[in-house]
Structures are given as structure tokens and as C-alpha cells.
Amino acid sequence: MRTQLLEYSCNDTDLFYSKEIKEYFSLDEEIDLETHVKIILENFINKNPEHKKLIELYTKKQNLKGTAILSAHGESVDGRWKYNDGEHDFLVQGWINAKDEQYGLLIIHSCNPEGDEIQSKKSAVLVPNVVYNEFKHLQGLVNIELYIPGMKYIDSYTTEHSLKQLK
């Protein structure tokens, strides 16, 4: 079964989003989609300058460009992190595997109620560690975790060390 995600491109970022996300955020016009992408990039990347530096250095060294965002409702089903495309559930890890090595950065804009971990072979990945929404994130109730292949998850307090390792 093939996922039925909708797609939108904005500069060097490709957004893959579900019908429910389209309805929930009223993403009916191109300006709405562009704003949705900008908000995700702001919340996941720009709020943490150290992670941003690390991602930029890592993707440059890997010769990878661009960002892919998965924006869909997420849940834990049978102990596995899944997203819903509007009709069916799919593994978040499956989406990561399909986009890995095609983009420098993958962003999972999806609830992760069980704090499930992911992995990738080459792309950096940003994931929430719990049920995600922008309000919880602004209140500091959600952490965005950075996964870098070969380095695993990067804790905020070890970012400086990780930057030195990459240089």
C-alpha cells in the first residue's frame, strides 16, 4: 500500500503532509503552505542555533542538500511510531528510510507519544520526543531531538563537543 501524502515545495524544502493536516491547519492556499513550512522550520531548526550549526556542518560534509518535512498525525500502534496519511497508518521509520540520503535534513512534524527513537543512514533527522504541538513546544514541554548518523542523538549540552568532532 502506497502512502497518499500531499506534496508541496518551498525553496529547498519539500513538505509531505496528510489530508488531516491540510484540514487542521487550513492549508488551502499556497501562502498557507508556505507559512506552515516556515513555522516548522522556525520551531524545529531556528530556535536552537547550536543544532542549526551542527546540521549545516554535517550536511555540507555529507554533500547533501535540502530538507524534507513529514507533517502528519502520529501515534504509537503496537509499540511502533506511525503516521496517518488520511486513510492508513505507516511507519515513521519507513518514511525516513524512503527519504534518507535524498535530503540533508528530515523533519518529523508528528506526535511521538511514546518517545520512539529513529535512525538514518546519512540524513540528519529532527524529531519531537513526545506528543507535539506548537503551543507545548513554546512552553518548553516538548524537546526536539537531533539524530545524526554515526553520532546518534545529540544532547543540547553536548552540541559543542559534537561540532568539534565534525570539524
Wavefront OBJ file of the C-alpha trace (Angstrom):
o trace
v 0.000 0.000 0.000
v 1.393 3.381 -1.043
v 1.049 6.480 1.135
v -1.326 9.199 -0.035
v 0.603 12.187 1.323
v 0.202 15.522 -0.416
v 3.354 17.374 -1.506
v 4.450 20.997 -1.621
v 7.868 22.518 -2.401
v 9.111 25.808 -0.983
v 12.665 26.894 -1.825
v 14.898 23.953 -0.796
v 12.240 22.322 1.412
v 9.741 19.644 0.405
v 6.663 19.230 2.591
v 4.866 15.883 2.680
v 1.573 16.301 4.525
v -1.649 14.434 5.193
v -5.192 15.424 4.314
v -5.935 15.837 8.035
v -3.056 18.279 8.444
v -4.357 20.199 5.427
v -7.763 20.494 7.091
v -6.460 21.063 10.648
v -4.201 23.954 9.630
v -6.495 25.163 6.777
v -3.734 24.727 4.196
v -5.882 25.658 1.214
v -3.737 28.304 -0.447
v -0.061 28.355 -1.389
v 0.552 31.132 1.131
v -0.861 28.870 3.873
v 1.501 26.049 2.888
v 4.472 28.403 2.742
v 3.631 29.735 6.212
v 3.257 26.170 7.557
v 6.735 25.309 6.242
v 8.245 28.492 7.716
v 6.691 27.821 11.137
v 8.011 24.251 11.188
v 11.496 25.378 10.155
v 11.437 28.122 12.805
v 10.282 25.770 15.570
v 12.485 22.805 14.682
v 15.701 24.474 13.475
v 15.960 28.186 14.153
v 15.050 28.020 17.849
v 18.234 26.035 18.513
v 21.214 27.818 16.870
v 23.683 25.140 18.020
v 21.671 22.380 16.366
v 21.372 24.553 13.253
v 25.173 24.951 13.062
v 25.675 21.231 13.575
v 23.124 20.340 10.870
v 24.699 22.795 8.404
v 28.196 21.426 9.021
v 27.069 17.796 8.879
v 25.025 18.149 5.667
v 27.853 20.062 3.984
v 30.337 17.306 4.874
v 27.885 14.674 3.573
v 27.294 16.714 0.407
v 23.537 16.590 0.995
v 21.139 19.459 0.409
v 17.557 20.307 1.122
v 15.017 19.473 3.770
v 12.043 17.113 3.748
v 9.247 17.535 6.270
v 6.707 14.887 7.220
v 3.661 16.676 8.643
v 1.026 14.165 9.705
v -0.781 12.958 12.795
v 1.381 10.474 14.678
v 0.643 7.755 17.173
v 2.137 4.668 18.708
v 0.487 1.495 17.419
v 1.639 -1.852 18.786
v 4.758 -0.189 20.161
v 5.729 1.370 16.817
v 5.683 5.040 15.822
v 3.297 5.551 12.928
v 1.820 8.441 10.973
v -1.535 8.553 9.243
v -1.812 9.788 5.651
v -5.550 10.341 5.978
v -6.509 6.760 5.231
v -3.883 4.370 6.564
v -1.115 4.137 9.154
v 2.502 3.917 8.032
v 5.764 3.576 9.953
v 7.593 6.858 10.523
v 10.817 4.856 10.154
v 9.603 3.724 6.711
v 9.211 7.357 5.609
v 12.688 8.145 6.956
v 14.141 5.170 5.086
v 12.472 6.301 1.839
v 13.830 9.889 2.106
v 17.220 9.095 3.680
v 20.192 10.156 1.519
v 17.906 12.262 -0.724
v 17.918 15.232 1.679
v 20.386 16.681 4.143
v 17.719 17.046 6.827
v 14.488 15.220 7.590
v 11.988 16.796 9.988
v 9.225 14.743 11.575
v 6.404 17.159 12.427
v 4.274 14.497 14.062
v 3.303 13.420 17.549
v 5.608 10.843 19.087
v 3.552 9.793 22.149
v 5.882 7.001 23.270
v 9.120 8.865 22.541
v 10.107 6.249 19.953
v 13.608 6.504 18.524
v 14.543 6.529 14.860
v 17.672 6.061 12.797
v 19.014 7.040 9.397
v 21.999 6.095 7.297
v 23.008 9.515 6.012
v 20.437 12.282 6.592
v 20.237 14.278 9.827
v 16.795 13.965 11.443
v 14.857 16.201 13.847
v 12.058 14.563 15.860
v 9.826 15.527 18.783
v 10.214 13.392 21.888
v 6.511 13.405 22.902
v 3.068 14.466 21.690
v 3.807 17.575 19.631
v 2.077 20.852 19.095
v 3.454 24.358 18.691
v 1.959 25.590 21.988
v 3.587 22.799 24.033
v 6.843 23.461 22.200
v 6.718 27.195 23.041
v 6.040 26.294 26.688
v 9.103 24.036 26.767
v 7.047 20.863 27.209
v 8.413 19.285 24.015
v 12.044 18.709 23.102
v 13.161 18.482 19.501
v 15.860 15.839 19.302
v 18.601 15.782 16.692
v 19.779 12.468 15.274
v 22.993 12.412 13.258
v 24.173 9.128 11.728
v 27.344 7.891 13.378
v 26.757 10.194 16.350
v 23.217 9.071 17.282
v 21.124 11.536 19.305
v 22.828 14.823 20.128
v 22.001 16.286 23.542
v 21.839 20.064 23.749
v 24.640 20.146 26.319
v 26.966 18.093 24.049
v 26.408 20.094 20.843
v 29.687 21.999 21.231
v 31.596 18.702 21.577
v 29.736 17.264 18.552
v 30.643 20.331 16.468
v 34.324 19.832 17.315
v 34.056 16.148 16.339
v 32.625 17.029 12.928
v 35.270 19.659 12.169
l 1 2 3 4 5 6 7 8 9 10 11 12 13 14 15 16 17 18 19 20 21 22 23 24 25 26 27 28 29 30 31 32 33 34 35 36 37 38 39 40 41 42 43 44 45 46 47 48 49 50 51 52 53 54 55 56 57 58 59 60 61 62 63 64 65 66 67 68 69 70 71 72 73 74 75 76 77 78 79 80 81 82 83 84 85 86 87 88 89 90 91 92 93 94 95 96 97 98 99 100 101 102 103 104 105 106 107 108 109 110 111 112 113 114 115 116 117 118 119 120 121 122 123 124 125 126 127 128 129 130 131 132 133 134 135 136 137 138 139 140 141 142 143 144 145 146 147 148 149 150 151 152 153 154 155 156 157 158 159 160 161 162 163 164 165 166 167
